[in-house]
Amino acid sequence: MTSVRRDLNNSTYHGDKWEDRHWMNVPGPFYTAQTDTCWTGRVHAPRNVLYGGEYYNEFVYRQPTSPAEVECLLQAADADPLDGYACDGDSRWTPAAVRAWWSSRDKVAEHLAQLLAHYTREGADFLEGEAAEGVRDFLAYLATDLENDLREYVFRLENDRYPTADNALPNL
């Protein structure tokens, strides 16, 4: 993969997208609003992007944890003709909003179960089968590490830094 230096302050990644954000986006700096339905996001960022909601738009189900994952997510953003990706979530999410998202995780899990049934039905095509892998990954993440990741994110929002091993994490 070729690394491209990007200006994340570029207005393409900010602006009026927050009000239209996809409800399935996991809290964090990156999120999507109205994206295309061409299913290109997972081509570039399979560990971060999935498709769902009423129109099967792209959303960020796992925030990037490395420079390589950030680059992959930005490639997914570049491939979206509607410029529906944003990276100003840190200035938008509040600890209360993160907690509210987490408290509605049963709705997220229910929608994921519906997506999995649809993507694995008889006659599903290759892209749906590949998306099913992403759904399984998101379900596993939701059941394991996501809670701790969100607790760390709330700490970061409250303290302007990530916690160290000595810091107690806030509850969700």
C-alpha positions in Angstrom: 0.0 0.0 0.0 1.3 3.4 -0.9 1.0 6.0 1.9 -0.3 9.3 0.9 0.1 12.3 3.2 -3.3 13.7 3.8 -4.6 16.9 5.4 -7.3 15.6 7.8 -8.3 19.3 8.4 -9.4 19.4 4.7 -13.1 20.4 4.6 -13.9 17.2 2.7 -13.6 15.4 6.0 -15.6 17.9 8.1 -18.7 20.1 7.8 -22.3 19.4 7.8 -22.2 15.6 7.9 -22.7 15.1 11.6 -26.5 15.6 11.5 -26.8 12.9 8.8 -24.4 10.4 10.3 -25.3 6.7 10.0 -26.7 5.5 13.3 -24.5 2.3 13.3 -21.2 4.3 13.4 -19.2 3.3 16.4 -18.2 6.4 18.4 -14.9 7.9 17.6 -13.1 10.4 15.3 -14.2 8.7 12.0 -17.8 8.3 10.9 -20.0 8.3 7.8 -23.1 10.2 6.8 -24.7 9.7 3.5 -22.5 7.4 1.4 -23.0 5.6 -1.8 -24.3 2.0 -1.9 -21.6 0.7 -4.2 -20.1 -1.3 -1.4 -16.5 -0.2 -2.0 -15.7 0.6 1.7 -14.8 -2.9 2.6 -12.5 -3.2 -0.4 -10.3 -0.6 1.2 -11.0 -1.0 4.9 -12.4 -4.4 5.7 -11.6 -4.2 9.4 -13.4 -0.8 9.8 -16.3 -0.5 7.3 -19.5 -2.3 6.9 -22.8 -1.8 5.1 -26.2 -1.5 6.8 -29.3 0.5 7.6 -32.2 1.2 5.4 -30.2 1.7 2.2 -27.1 -0.5 3.1 -24.9 2.6 3.2 -21.3 2.4 4.5 -20.6 3.0 8.2 -17.5 2.7 10.5 -17.9 -0.2 12.8 -14.4 -0.2 14.2 -12.3 2.9 14.7 -8.8 2.6 13.2 -6.0 1.7 15.7 -2.9 2.2 13.5 -1.7 4.5 10.8 -2.2 1.7 8.3 -5.9 1.4 9.3 -6.3 5.2 9.1 -4.9 5.1 5.5 -7.3 2.3 4.6 -10.2 4.2 5.9 -9.2 7.3 4.0 -8.9 5.3 0.9 -12.5 4.1 1.5 -13.5 7.8 1.9 -11.7 8.7 -1.3 -13.7 6.0 -3.1 -17.0 7.4 -2.0 -18.4 9.7 -4.7 -20.8 11.3 -2.1 -17.9 12.4 0.2 -19.9 10.9 3.0 -16.9 10.2 5.4 -15.8 12.5 8.1 -13.1 12.6 10.8 -14.3 15.4 13.1 -16.0 13.0 15.5 -13.8 14.0 18.4 -15.3 17.5 18.3 -18.8 16.1 18.0 -19.1 13.1 20.4 -19.6 13.8 24.0 -19.3 11.3 26.9 -23.1 11.4 27.3 -23.5 10.7 23.5 -21.1 7.8 23.6 -22.9 6.3 26.7 -26.2 6.7 24.8 -24.9 4.9 21.8 -23.6 2.1 24.0 -27.0 1.9 25.8 -28.7 1.3 22.4 -26.3 -1.5 21.5 -29.1 -4.1 21.6 -30.7 -2.2 18.6 -27.3 -2.4 16.9 -27.0 -6.2 17.6 -30.5 -6.8 16.4 -29.8 -5.0 13.1 -26.6 -7.0 12.7 -28.5 -10.2 13.2 -30.9 -9.1 10.4 -28.0 -8.2 8.2 -26.3 -11.6 8.8 -29.5 -13.5 7.9 -29.8 -11.4 4.7 -26.1 -11.7 3.7 -26.1 -15.5 4.3 -29.4 -16.4 2.7 -29.5 -18.9 -0.1 -28.6 -17.2 -3.4 -26.5 -14.5 -1.7 -23.7 -13.2 -3.9 -20.0 -13.0 -3.2 -20.1 -9.4 -1.9 -22.9 -10.3 0.5 -20.9 -13.3 1.7 -17.9 -11.0 2.3 -20.1 -8.5 4.1 -21.3 -11.3 6.3 -17.7 -11.7 7.5 -17.7 -8.1 8.5 -21.0 -8.6 10.4 -19.6 -11.5 12.3 -16.5 -9.4 13.1 -18.7 -6.5 14.4 -20.8 -8.9 16.5 -17.7 -10.4 18.1 -16.3 -6.9 18.7 -19.6 -5.8 20.2 -19.5 -8.8 22.6 -15.9 -8.4 23.6 -13.5 -5.4 23.2 -15.8 -2.6 22.1 -17.0 -1.7 25.6 -13.4 -1.2 26.8 -12.5 0.8 23.7 -15.5 3.1 24.3 -14.5 3.5 28.0 -11.0 4.6 26.8 -12.6 6.9 24.3 -14.8 8.5 26.9 -11.7 8.9 29.1 -10.0 10.6 26.1 -12.9 13.0 25.6 -13.0 13.9 29.3 -9.2 14.3 29.7 -7.8 15.2 26.2 -5.6 12.1 26.3 -5.8 8.4 26.3 -5.6 6.6 29.6 -2.5 4.9 31.0 -2.6 1.5 32.8 -2.8 3.5 36.1 -6.0 5.3 35.1 -9.4 4.1 36.1 -11.7 4.0 33.1 -15.2 5.7 33.3 -18.3 3.5 33.2 -20.6 3.5 30.3 
